[in-house]
Amino acid sequence: MTHTLDNTDRAILELLQKDCTLSVSEIGERVNLSSTPCWRRIQRLEQEGFVQRRVALLDPEKLNVGVTVFVAIKTNQHNEKWFKKFADVVSTIPQIVEFYRMSGENDYLLRVVVPDIKAYDAVYRRLIRDVELFDVSSSFAMEQLKYTTALPLDYA
């Protein structure tokens, strides 16, 4: 059973989105709870799926994957067998970090991170080798103006 979030739950989620390494006592202090009730709330938020996992965000430049490519894909194959193969191929390519099924002109959108154009070309060649695609259009991000993993909590 999923509970409705109250202001304290939202405050806890906001803190966890910014820094999941905060201790329970630090979070509790910031939301005016003692450690035990704060820990129970965090446990409930995790059990109910509000918190899917806790991760570290890495620096793409330091890891030599500072080039972001958005890849718009069109297909003339709209069947389960083709989609399963496409999804399986995408899941095996670590440079593809996001994968969306879209409405509108493009069927799918991928976000790819690589060190350079040559590395992107290897990803592109692997995609077209392993999956039949109708059209692939790639756009290289020139500058990242906003990036966050924090979700808005206003609607929760």
C-alpha positions as CSV (number, residue, x, y, z in Angstrom):
1,M,0.0,0.0,0.0
2,T,1.4,3.4,-1.0
3,H,0.9,6.3,1.4
4,T,0.3,9.9,0.5
5,L,3.4,12.0,0.9
6,D,3.3,14.7,3.6
7,N,5.6,17.7,3.8
8,T,8.1,15.8,6.0
9,D,8.3,12.9,3.4
10,R,8.8,15.5,0.6
11,A,11.6,17.2,2.7
12,I,13.3,13.8,3.2
13,L,13.1,13.0,-0.5
14,E,14.5,16.4,-1.4
15,L,17.4,15.9,0.9
16,L,18.1,12.4,-0.3
17,Q,18.0,13.6,-4.0
18,K,20.7,16.2,-3.2
19,D,22.9,14.0,-1.0
20,C,22.0,10.4,-0.2
21,T,25.1,10.1,2.0
22,L,23.5,12.2,4.7
23,S,23.1,10.2,7.9
24,V,19.7,9.4,9.3
25,S,20.4,11.7,12.2
26,E,21.4,14.6,9.8
27,I,18.3,14.1,7.8
28,G,16.1,13.9,11.0
29,E,17.7,17.1,12.3
30,R,16.9,19.0,9.1
31,V,13.2,17.8,9.0
32,N,12.7,18.0,12.8
33,L,12.5,14.3,13.5
34,S,14.5,12.1,15.9
35,S,16.5,9.4,14.2
36,T,14.1,6.4,14.7
37,P,11.0,8.0,13.2
38,C,13.2,9.5,10.4
39,W,14.7,6.0,9.7
40,R,11.2,4.5,9.6
41,R,10.0,7.1,7.1
42,I,13.1,6.5,4.9
43,Q,12.5,2.7,5.1
44,R,8.8,3.2,4.1
45,L,9.7,5.5,1.2
46,E,12.1,2.8,0.0
47,Q,9.7,-0.1,0.5
48,E,6.9,1.8,-1.4
49,G,9.2,2.5,-4.3
50,F,9.6,6.3,-3.9
51,V,13.3,5.7,-3.5
52,Q,14.3,3.3,-6.2
53,R,18.0,3.2,-5.4
54,R,20.9,5.3,-4.1
55,V,23.7,6.0,-6.5
56,A,26.9,8.1,-6.9
57,L,26.9,10.6,-9.7
58,L,30.2,10.5,-11.6
59,D,32.0,13.2,-13.5
60,P,31.7,12.4,-17.3
61,E,34.7,14.6,-18.1
62,K,37.0,12.8,-15.7
63,L,35.8,9.5,-17.1
64,N,36.4,10.6,-20.7
65,V,32.8,10.4,-21.8
66,G,32.1,14.2,-22.0
67,V,30.5,14.1,-25.4
68,T,26.7,13.7,-25.3
69,V,24.8,12.6,-28.4
70,F,21.0,12.5,-28.8
71,V,20.0,9.9,-31.3
72,A,16.5,10.0,-32.8
73,I,15.4,6.8,-34.4
74,K,12.6,6.0,-36.7
75,T,11.5,2.5,-37.6
76,N,9.0,1.0,-39.9
77,Q,8.9,-2.1,-37.7
78,H,6.1,-1.8,-35.1
79,N,5.9,-5.3,-33.7
80,E,6.9,-7.0,-30.4
81,K,9.6,-9.2,-31.9
82,W,11.5,-6.2,-33.5
83,F,11.1,-4.1,-30.3
84,K,12.4,-6.9,-28.1
85,K,15.5,-7.3,-30.3
86,F,16.1,-3.5,-30.4
87,A,15.7,-3.2,-26.6
88,D,18.1,-6.2,-26.1
89,V,20.7,-4.6,-28.3
90,V,20.4,-1.2,-26.6
91,S,20.7,-2.8,-23.2
92,T,24.1,-4.3,-24.2
93,I,25.6,-1.0,-25.2
94,P,27.0,0.8,-22.1
95,Q,27.4,4.1,-23.9
96,I,23.6,4.3,-24.3
97,V,22.6,5.7,-20.9
98,E,19.0,6.6,-21.6
99,F,16.4,5.0,-23.9
100,Y,12.9,6.4,-24.6
101,R,9.9,5.4,-26.8
102,M,8.5,8.6,-28.1
103,S,5.3,10.1,-29.5
104,G,5.5,12.3,-32.6
105,E,7.9,12.2,-35.5
106,N,10.6,9.9,-33.9
107,D,9.9,6.5,-32.5
108,Y,12.8,6.3,-30.1
109,L,15.3,8.6,-28.5
110,L,18.7,7.6,-27.1
111,R,21.2,9.5,-25.0
112,V,24.7,8.3,-25.7
113,V,27.9,9.4,-23.8
114,V,31.2,8.9,-25.5
115,P,34.7,10.5,-25.6
116,D,34.5,11.6,-29.3
117,I,32.9,11.2,-32.7
118,K,34.9,8.1,-33.5
119,A,33.5,6.4,-30.4
120,Y,30.0,7.5,-31.3
121,D,30.5,6.1,-34.8
122,A,31.3,2.7,-33.3
123,V,28.0,2.8,-31.3
124,Y,26.1,3.8,-34.5
125,R,27.7,1.0,-36.5
126,R,26.8,-1.5,-33.9
127,L,23.2,-0.3,-33.8
128,I,22.7,-0.5,-37.6
129,R,24.5,-3.8,-37.7
130,D,22.4,-5.5,-35.1
131,V,18.9,-3.9,-35.7
132,E,17.0,-2.9,-38.8
133,L,16.3,0.9,-38.6
134,F,14.5,3.1,-41.0
135,D,16.2,6.4,-40.0
136,V,18.8,7.5,-37.5
137,S,19.5,11.2,-36.8
138,S,22.3,12.2,-34.4
139,S,22.7,15.5,-32.6
140,F,25.8,16.4,-30.6
141,A,25.2,18.5,-27.5
142,M,27.4,21.6,-27.7
143,E,27.0,22.6,-24.1
144,Q,25.1,21.3,-21.1
145,L,23.1,24.2,-19.7
146,K,21.1,22.3,-17.1
147,Y,21.4,18.8,-15.7
148,T,19.8,17.3,-12.6
149,T,18.7,14.0,-11.4
150,A,16.4,15.6,-8.9
151,L,12.7,15.2,-9.6
152,P,10.2,17.9,-8.8
153,L,8.2,16.9,-5.7
154,D,5.4,19.5,-6.1
155,Y,3.1,16.9,-7.6
156,A,3.7,14.1,-5.2
